[in-house]
Amino acid sequence: MSEDDRKTAVIIEDDPDVRSLLDEVFRAAGFRTVLAGTGLEGVAAVAAHEPVITTLDINLPGIDGFEAARRIRAVSATFIIMLSALGEESDVVLGLTSGADEYLVKPFRPRELRARIEALLRRPRNAHPAGTGPAVGTEPAGTASLGAAPLAAEGAGAAAPESAAPESAGQPAPARNPSATAALPTIGSAGQWHAHRDISLDAVTHTVLVAQREVELTPTEFDLLATLLESKRRVRSKADLALVLRGEAFGSASYVGEPDKRAIEAHMANLRRKIGDSTAEPRYIETVRGVGYRLTAHTDGAPAPS
């Protein structure tokens, strides 16, 4: 993909004035823009231009923004910023559930939009939509196969294979947050896997498996799960997770408001639903009331990972 493709933004907005403002903001940020006035035009533009970021209004002619987001998610891993005058919590939750990564209420401040664009650009991005990337267990181009399988679920007592690639052949992926203490282990060259119970995540191919079945996550849901897997039993607050999505360090002085925290709650609810977890009887992620989220304890007799 060329540099121009990597810096493309698709703007889906039926109001000419708002569309013009968004065009100016993205061009000032160094993007090439593609403009669309309807949901169907927008979905087609995303499929044709593979943008890094897509902005999406809700009240559009033809299909609305919620349906457009679902269709975009089926064909693209673009970051979606939903922009709408609908500011009720139910609208925000529905937008995030439909596949949006960010939700801004109109009238928005151009400087805030620019800040969110820059935060998205600091985050890892899967080049393929969920479920359409490299097959599970296949190697990225230029990587020799050692036939390594994904890391066995933690607590199952399985040790890493002795034939795993030496450290010089593949360094662990850097932690998603500068203050995270655990990086993903290298288990052969087929990927960089991190696991808890029977859920495993590969940072290279952006693959998530639950009981060896691939699960489709949005880029935001993937980042949240990766952060919790890296943090293990350390509790991460909603503010911590919001900072991760901005590409900032835990404990930084950046302000995290209530809308950002509510967005984290909605993303976590979507993530739990997709991986088959329950808040009443959590298997993978538990809520520490009044504090945040962490991985569940190991109750199968195996010690928790250090």
Residue pairs with C-beta under 8 A, 6 or more apart in sequence:
1 50
1 127
4 32
5 49
5 50
6 52
7 30
7 31
7 32
7 52
8 31
8 32
8 33
8 34
8 49
8 50
8 51
8 52
9 26
9 31
9 32
9 33
9 34
9 51
9 52
9 53
9 54
9 55
10 33
10 34
10 36
10 42
10 45
10 46
10 49
10 51
10 53
10 54
10 55
10 78
11 19
11 22
11 23
11 26
11 33
11 34
11 35
11 36
11 54
11 55
12 36
12 37
12 38
12 39
12 41
12 42
12 45
12 54
12 55
12 56
12 57
12 60
12 65
12 68
13 19
13 22
13 35
13 36
13 37
13 55
13 57
13 83
14 37
14 38
14 57
14 59
14 60
14 61
15 57
18 57
18 83
18 106
19 35
19 37
21 110
22 33
22 55
22 83
22 113
23 33
23 35
24 110
25 110
25 113
25 114
25 117
26 33
26 53
26 117
27 33
28 114
29 114
29 117
29 118
31 52
31 53
34 45
34 49
34 51
36 42
36 44
36 45
37 61
38 60
38 61
38 62
38 63
39 60
39 61
39 62
39 63
39 64
39 65
39 67
39 68
39 71
40 62
40 63
40 68
42 54
42 56
42 60
42 68
42 72
43 63
43 68
43 71
43 72
43 75
45 51
46 54
46 72
46 75
46 76
46 78
47 75
47 76
50 76
50 78
51 76
51 78
52 78
52 79
52 120
52 121
52 125
53 78
53 79
53 80
53 81
53 117
53 120
53 121
54 72
54 76
54 78
54 79
54 80
54 81
55 80
55 81
55 82
55 83
56 65
56 68
56 69
56 72
56 80
56 81
56 82
56 83
56 100
57 65
57 82
57 83
57 84
58 64
58 65
58 66
58 82
58 83
58 84
58 86
58 91
58 95
59 65
59 84
59 85
59 86
60 68
63 71
65 82
65 84
65 95
65 98
66 94
66 95
66 98
67 98
69 80
69 82
69 95
69 98
69 99
69 100
70 98
70 99
72 78
72 80
72 99
73 80
73 98
73 99
73 129
73 130
73 218
74 129
75 129
76 129
77 125
77 126
77 127
77 128
77 129
77 130
77 206
77 219
79 101
79 102
79 120
79 123
79 125
79 219
80 99
80 100
80 101
80 102
81 100
81 101
81 102
81 103
81 104
81 113
81 116
81 117
81 120
82 95
82 96
82 98
82 100
82 102
82 103
82 104
83 104
83 106
83 108
84 91
84 95
84 103
84 104
84 105
84 106
85 105
85 106
86 105
87 105
89 262
92 103
92 259
92 262
92 263
92 266
93 266
93 269
95 103
96 103
96 263
96 266
96 267
96 270
97 266
97 269
97 270
99 218
101 120
101 218
101 219
101 220
101 245
102 116
102 120
102 263
103 259
103 263
104 112
104 113
104 116
116 246
119 245
119 246
119 247
119 248
121 247
122 246
122 247
123 219
123 223
123 245
123 247
124 176
124 203
124 206
124 219
124 223
125 219
126 133
126 205
126 206
126 219
126 222
127 133
128 134
128 206
130 206
130 216
130 217
130 218
131 214
131 216
133 205
133 206
133 207
134 140
134 205
134 207
136 150
136 205
136 207
136 209
136 214
137 149
137 150
137 190
137 191
138 190
138 205
139 145
139 189
139 190
139 191
140 204
140 205
143 170
143 189
143 190
144 189
145 189
145 190
146 163
146 164
146 165
146 188
146 189
146 190
147 163
147 188
147 190
148 161
148 163
148 164
148 165
148 187
148 188
148 189
148 190
148 191
149 161
149 187
149 188
149 190
150 187
150 190
150 191
150 193
150 195
150 200
150 202
150 209
150 212
151 160
151 185
151 187
151 193
151 194
151 195
151 200
152 158
152 195
153 195
153 196
153 197
153 198
153 199
153 200
154 195
154 196
154 197
154 298
154 302
154 304
154 305
155 197
155 298
155 300
155 302
155 304
156 198
156 300
156 302
157 302
160 185
160 187
161 187
161 188
163 188
164 186
164 187
164 188
165 186
165 188
165 189
167 186
169 186
169 189
170 186
170 189
170 192
171 186
172 183
172 184
172 185
172 186
172 192
173 183
173 184
173 192
173 203
173 204
174 183
175 181
175 182
175 183
175 230
176 223
176 226
176 227
176 230
176 244
177 227
177 230
177 243
177 244
177 249
177 250
178 249
178 250
179 249
179 250
179 251
180 227
180 230
180 231
180 250
181 230
181 231
181 234
182 194
182 230
182 231
182 232
183 230
184 192
184 193
184 194
184 201
184 203
184 230
185 192
185 193
185 194
186 192
187 193
191 202
191 203
191 204
191 205
191 207
192 202
192 203
192 204
193 200
193 201
193 202
194 200
194 201
194 203
194 226
194 229
194 230
195 201
195 229
196 229
196 232
196 284
196 295
196 296
197 283
197 284
197 296
197 298
198 210
198 211
198 212
199 208
199 209
199 210
199 211
199 225
199 275
199 284
200 208
200 209
201 207
201 208
201 209
201 222
201 225
201 226
201 229
202 208
203 226
206 219
206 222
207 214
208 214
208 215
208 217
208 222
208 225
208 275
209 215
210 275
210 276
215 274
215 275
216 274
217 225
217 271
217 274
218 270
220 245
220 267
221 267
221 270
221 271
221 274
223 244
223 245
224 241
224 244
224 245
224 264
224 267
224 268
224 271
225 271
225 275
227 236
227 240
227 241
227 244
228 236
228 285
228 293
228 294
228 295
229 295
231 294
231 295
232 294
232 295
232 304
232 305
233 294
233 295
233 297
233 304
234 294
235 288
235 291
235 292
235 293
235 294
236 244
236 250
236 292
236 293
236 294
237 291
237 292
238 256
238 260
238 261
238 264
238 265
238 292
238 293
239 256
239 260
239 261
240 250
240 251
240 292
241 264
241 268
241 292
241 293
242 256
242 260
242 261
242 263
242 264
243 249
243 250
243 252
243 254
243 256
244 250
245 264
246 254
248 254
268 285
268 293
271 277
271 285
272 278
272 279
272 282
272 284
272 285
275 284
276 283
277 283
277 284
277 285
279 287
282 296
283 296
284 295
284 296
285 293
285 294
285 295
285 296
286 293
286 294
286 295
286 296
287 293
288 294
297 304
298 304
